[in-house]
Amino acid sequence: MAEPSSTLSSTPAMGGGGLPAHWRVPLAALLVLVVAILLLYRHTAVGMVTIWSRSDTYAHGFVVPLISLWLVWRMRHELAPLLPRPSLLAAVLMLGAAALWLAGDLVAVNAATQLALVTLLVLAVPAVLGWQVARAALFPLGFLFFAVPMGDFMLPKMMEWTADFTVVALRASGVPVYREGLQFVIPSGMWSVVEACSGIRYLIASVTVGTLFAYLSYRSLGKRLAFVGVAILVPLVANWLRAYMIVMIGHLSGNELATGVDHLIYGWVFFGVVIVLMLLIGARWADAPQPAQAADVTASRPAVPSSTAHGGLRQVALYTGVALLVAASPHAVERLLALGTRTQPVQLAAPAAQVPWQAAPAAPAEWSPAFQHAVATSHSGYAGPQGESVGVHLSYYRDQDYQRKLVSSENMFVTSKDDSWVRLAGGSASTELAGRPLPVVAATLRQRGAGFTGGGQRLQVWRFYWVNDRFTASDVQAKLHGALGRLLGRGDDGAIVVVYTPLDAQLPDVQARAAAAAVLNDFMRSQGGTIESALQQARGAR
């Protein structure tokens, strides 16, 4: 006699341990959603792949998705008995990731848009398969975030740490050192800490490998976290030792060895040995693998009410559709924001001089900041009542995109490859503009041409942003003001403002910087209003 359709029945399994029947439709829906997200955000995805291909630091991104898929595959027998239950909450949470992508795209921040894309892909799993499945596959899903190429923000601090350790170690070894910023000179020659010396490549590679190793080797959360901590500390110390040894090898060999590209090769060999040793030592405390389950996996598969099968399929389709609409929403918002947008050339004039200052025939130095892809620039000089000399540089941005943007890691006072100028020190300062307090980013620059310790010209430089009539020194605030301006329909106009003055070579360094700061403060109090007016006039031409 036939059983009623509402009776519970065991879900049939495919022969040979194939895909369980209750997984087929949810997995198909997940695949459709993932492909749709990748198509919707294809420019972001292509941008990630482009960074992976051109940067040794982030080349591991190519294998991260493959490793995540392999991790899921190796736990397939644990996942098979679980019953996929789509979650509306996860689909709603995708709104946060979509909003992050929209905010990042409005101001062209790669890290934000790429992080949002991976978050959308990860949240797609609980949205379609449910939180129980997502918790079971938590590490493979979390490991996907290693594909996001983030970490360049650590470069300046890591370069400074490397220089600090190298100088201290050289002096402890009896080698006299004279240091200026990231450059230092020893009796056998001059050395400089550049981006490749920061150790960021070693750190990111070590953390990625160390995290995977800890997950595969340990079952205790404490042991896993401890090993990840070791994977962070080891590459930092190893890079410091590498930099010190390279300088010492060059010094002792009369600069015959470890100079040029070969010292990078030595560095990777040294780092490879250190990481292998770290893994070998970590393996001594590895937990024994869990014994394989003897029970038949197919026997433990859940019983699914056949009467609710169609309802479950409708729920999967509904929640997948909701997640797809959420993923598509930022693009709809951008289309609305683009309506009525008009673009006109920027007319940017040099700020007018105001008494007691007057315009000078030329800028006080043959230097210009390395700001990229501005739509208009202005560089002018001013003379004060006591013979003071100040330069003002404006770089104006409009209709920003990922190549042409106000706040960018490529916008700097001096690049490491500049043959004429070098940055000696950085910091911050405070001034006034039109009666309002204004923090600024400060730096001291030196001209290379006169030799490392010679009498080359030095400059004290201040930098801040102007975004939609607001001044700030903060990269984050500048980005937020730009995003808010676009959301409110005011556009994304912004400018980088740089004021600078030469340091008095007759004064000791500390006194010279204090005197330069006083000159810049006086100039800003007197001329800040004209700088603001010049920027507002350029914006008015929109």
N, C-alpha and C positions, 0 to 999 in steps of 0.2 A: 504494500500500500504506500502510495507516495506521501512524503512528508509535506506539511503545509509550508508555504513560502516564508513564513515568519520565523520558522525554527532556526536556531543557531546551527551553523555548519562550519566545519573546518575549511579554511581558505586553501584551495588547491595550490600546490606548488608545481612549478615547471620541473620537468625531469632533469636529472643531472645537477641539482642544486642551482637551477636558474633563478631568474628574477621572480619573486613571489607575486601572485596576482594582485594583491592589495597595494603593491608598490608601483604598478605599471602606469596608471593614470597620473598619480601625483608626481612621479619622476618625469613623465612627459610634460606635465604642466610646468614643473620647475625648469626643465630645459628650455621650454618656450619663453618663460619669463627671463631667464638669464640671457638668452640670445637677444631678446627684445631690449633689455637694458644695455647690452653691449652695442647694439645698433643705435639706440637713442643717444648714447654717450660715446659714440665711436671716436670723436675728436679727442676726448679725454683719454680713452684707451690707447689710441694711436700715439698720443703724446707720451704716455708711460712707456710704451714699447720703444719709442724713439730715444728716450733717456736711457733705457736699458742698453740699447745698442751702441750709444756713443760714449757712455761713461763706464769706466772700469769699476767705479764705486758701486753702481747699481746693476751691474750685469747679472747678478744672481736673481734678478726679477724674472728672468726667463724660466728658471727651474722651480720657482716658488709655487705657481699653480700646479705644476706636475707633481711636486712633492705632496701638496695638499690632496690631490686626487689619489695618489698612492696611499696616503694615510687613511683615507676613507675606504679604499679598496681592501686594505689589510684588516679593517674592522667590520667588513661587510656582514660577517656571521653574527656580530653583536647587534647590528642595525636591522637585520632581516626580520626578527620577531616583533619589532616595534610597529605600531600602527600609526601611519601618517595622519595627523589631524591639523588642517590649516588653521592659522591664527590670524584673526582680524587685528589684534593688537600689534603684531609684527608688521602688518601692512601699514598700520597707522604710524608706527615708529619710523617707517621708511620716509615719512614726511620730513623728519629731522634731517636725515641724510640728503634728501632732495633740496631742502632749504640751504644746507651747507654748500651743496654744489652750486646752487644759484648765487649765493653770496660770493663764493670763490670765483665764479665765472664772471660776475659783474666787474670785479676788480682784477681779473686775470691772475689768480693765485693757483699755480699748478698743484701745490701740496694739498690745498683745500679741496679742489675738484677731484683729484685722484683719490684722496682719502674718502671722500663722499661716494665715489664710484664703487670702491671696494666694500664700503659699508652697505650700500644698496645690494650688492651681490650676496653678502653674508646674510643680511636680513631677509633676502628672498627665500632662504632655506626654512626658517620658522614660519614665514608667511604661507608657504605652500605645504611643508611637511610637518610643521608644528614644533613646539618648544622641546618636547621630549627628544625628538630626533636631533634638534640643534644642540641640546646639552650633551648628548652622546657624542656628537662630532665637534665638540667645542674647540679642541686644539687644532684640528685640520682647518676649521673655519678661521680661527684667530691667526693661524700661521699665514693666511693670505695677506695680512696687513704688512708683512715683510716685503711684499711686492711694491709697496708705495715708496717711490724714491724720495725719502725725506732724510735730512741730516745735515744739509749744507749750512744751516744756521749755526751749527756747532764749530764750523771751521775757524773763525777768528779766535775763539777761546782755546781750542786745541792747538792752534799754531803758537799761541802765546805760551801755553804750558810746555810745549816742546822746546821752545827757545829758552824758557826759564830753566828747565832741567839740564839742557845741554850746556848752558853757560855755567851753572853751578858745578856740574860734573867736570867740565874742563878746568875750572879754577881749582877744584879739589885734586885734580891730576897734575897740578903745577903748571898749567898752560895759562899765561896771561891773556885776558879777554877784554876788549873794549866793545860795548854793546850800545846800539841805537835801535830801539824798536825791535823788529824781527831780524835785523842784520847785526852781525858781530864780526870783529876782526881779531885774528890771532897771528902770531909771528909768521906763519907760513902762508897766510892769505885771508881772504874775506869769504864769509859764508852767509847764506840767507835762508830763513825758513819760509818756504812757499807752500801753496795749497797741498802739493803732493807730499809734503813732509808732516802734515797735520796728524796723520794716522786715522783719518775718518774712514778710509777704505778698510783698514785692518779692523777697526772697531765694528763696523756694520757687518763685515763678513764673519767676525768672531761671534757676535751676538746671534746672528742667524743660525750658524752652525751649532753654537752652544745650546741654544734654545731647543733645537731639534734633537740634539744628543741627549739633553736632560729629559725630554719627554719620552724618548725611546728607552733610556737606560734606567730611569728611576720611577718608582710608583709614589713615593712620598712627595707631597707638595713642598715641604721644607727643603729636601735635598735638591729638588728641581730649581727652586728659587736661589739656593746657595750656589749652584753651578752656573746659573745665568749671571749671578753677581761676579763670579770668577771670570766668566767670559767677557764681562765688561772691563774688569780691572786689568786682566792680563794684556790685552792689546794696547792699552794706554801705556803701561809700564814698558812693554816690549818696544813700542814705537820710540819712547824716550831713549831707551838703551840703544836702539838702532841708530837714531840720529847722533848720539854721542860717539858711538863706535865708528860711524862713517867719517865724522870730522877727525877723530883720532887717527884712523887709518890714512886719511888724506894728509894729515899733518906729519905723521911719522914716515910716510912714503914720499915726501916732497911733492904731494899732490899728483902722484903718478897713479894711485889707486883710489877707488871710491869717489871719483869725480865724474860729473856728467851723468849720462843715462845709466851707467853701470851701478851707481849707488842705489838706484831704484830696484835694479835686479837683485843686488845684495839684500835689500830690504825685504823683498818678497820671499827670498830663500830663508832669511832669518825668521820672518813671520810664519812661514810654513812649518819650520821646525818647531817653533814655540807652540803653535796650535796643535800639532801632532802630539807633542809631549803633554799638553793640557788634556787632550782627549784620552791618551793612554793612562794618565794618572786618574782621571775621572772614571775610567772603566774599572779601576780596582774596587770602587765602591758601588758598582752597578748592581741593581737588584736582579735576582734570578727571574727569568721570564715566567709568567703565569702558566700553569699547565693547561693544555688544550682541553676544552670541554668535550667530554666523551659522549654527552647526550646528543641525540639526533636533532639538528637544528630545525628540520622541517616539523618535528613533533611539537616544538614549542611556539610555532607560529600562532598568532592570535585567531580566535574565533570571531568572525565578522558576521553580524546579522545581515542576511541577504536582503531583508526588507528595507534596510537603510542604505544599501549600496548605491542606489540612484541618488538618494539625498546626499550622500558623501561626495559623489561626483559633482553634483550641483554646487556643493560648498567649495570644493576645490576650484571649480571654474569661476565661481563668484569671487573668492578671495584672490585668486590669481589675477582676475580682471581689475580688482581694486588696487592691487599692488602695481599693476601695469599703468593704471591711471595716475597713481601717485608718482611713479618714476617719470611719467611724461609731463607732469605739471610744471616743472621749472622751464621747460622749453616753451610751453604756452605762455607763461609769464613773460619770458624774454621777447616773444613775438609782440605781446601787448606793449611792452616798454619801448620797442623799436618803432612803433607807429608814430609818425609825425616827427621823427628825429631828423634834424637837418645839420649838415656839416659844412662849415665855411673855413677858409684859411685863417690862421691865427695871426693877428697883427700885434707883435710884441715890441714895445719900445723900451729903451733903457730908462730906468728911473731918473726923474729930473733932480738935479742938485738943489739943495735948499740951504740958505745961509745959516751958519757960517761956512758950510762946505761948498765946494764948487767942482764942476766936472774937470777931470784931468785929461790930457790928450791921449793917455794910454793907461792900461792896467798896470798895477805895481809889480807884476811878475809875468814871465812867459810861461804861464801855467793855466790849464783849464781842466776842470774835473772830468773824469771819464764817465759821463752820463750818456746813455745810449738812446737813440731813436726819438729824441724830442721833436715835436712838430715846429718849434720855434725856440731860439736861444738869444740871449743878450749877455754881453760881457763888457763891463765898463769900469773905469777908474775914477776915483774921487780924491781930492786933496783937502785936508783940514786946515784950520786957521793957524796951527802950530807946525805945519809941514807934514802932518800925518798923511799916510797913503793907504787907501782902502780900495779893494776890488769887489765888485758885485757880479755874480753870475746867476742868471735865471735860465732854467730849462723848463719849457712849457709843454704839457701833454694834454691831448684831447682825443676822444674816440679810441680809448686804449684797448689793446688786445694783448695776446701772450708774448708778442715780440716787442711791442711799443707800450711801455707802462711806466708809471711814475715810481712805484716802489718795486725795486728789482735787485736781486743779488748782483747784477751786472753794473748797477749804478754805484760807483765808488769814487772817492777822491783820487786815488792812484791805483792802477793795476800792478800786479806783481811783475809784469813784463815791461813796465815803463822804464825806458833807459834814461830818462831825464830827472824823474822825481821819485822819492820814496817816502812812505808814511812812517814816521818815527814813533808816534804815540797817539792814543785816542782818549776819549773821555766825554764829559758833558759840561755844560756851563748854563748860566741863566742870564737873560737880558730882558729888555723891555721893548715893546713895539706898540706905538700909539697909546702909551700909558698902561698897557696890559703886560703882565709877566709872561715871558716866553722862554721855555727851556730849549736848548740847542745841543746838537751833537758837535763835539769839538775834536780837532786833530791837529797835530804838528807835522809839517812836511819839510823835507830837505831836498835841495837840488843835488843830483848825483854828480854832475860834471866836475865839481871841484875836488873830488876825492872823498874818501869815507870820513876823514876827520878834518877836512880842509875848510875853507871859509865860504862854502856854498851858501846861497840864499836860503833862509828858512822862513816858513809861513805859518801863522796861526790861522786856522780855518774853522768857521762855524757853518753848520748846515741845518736847515729846517724845511718843512713842507708848507705849502699853501694849497688847500683843497676846498673848493666851493666857499671861499671867503673865510675859511678857518685856518689858523696856523697851529702847527704841532711839530714836534721833533720825533714822534713815535711812528714807526712803520705801521704798527697795528691800527692806531687811530687814523692814520692817513688812509689806510685801506677801508676802514669802517665808514669814514666820511665820504669816500668815493662811492661805496656801495649804496649808502643812504641817498646820496645825490642822484644816482641813477634811478633808484626806486621811486623817488619823489618827482622824477621827470626833469631834474635840473642839470642833467648831463654829468660828465665825469672829469671836468676840467680840473687840472692841478698843476703845480709847479714845484720844482726844487729850487730853493733859494740858498745861495752860498755867499757869505761875506768873508773876506780875509785881509790880512795885513802882514807885512814883513816883520820878522823879529829883529830887534836891535842886536847886531853882532857884538857890540861893545859891552853888553850886559851879561852877567851870568844867566844861565838857562832859566832858572826859576823866576828871576826878576824880569827877564825879557818876555816870558809868557804872561806875567802879571801886567806888564806895561801894554802888551798887545791886546790883552783882554779889556783893559781900560779904554783903549782906542776904539775897539769894536763896540763896546758898550755905548760910548759917546756917539758913535756913528749911528747905531740903531735907534737911540733915543731921538736923534735929530732927523734922520733920513728914513726911518721905518715907515712913516706914513706915505712917502713917495714910492717906496717899493710896493706897498699895498695898492696904491692908486694905479701903478703901471700894470699890475696883475688884473685888477678889476676892469681896466680899459681893454685889456686883451680878451677877457671873458665877455665883455659887452659886444665884441665883434661877432659873437656867435650867431 
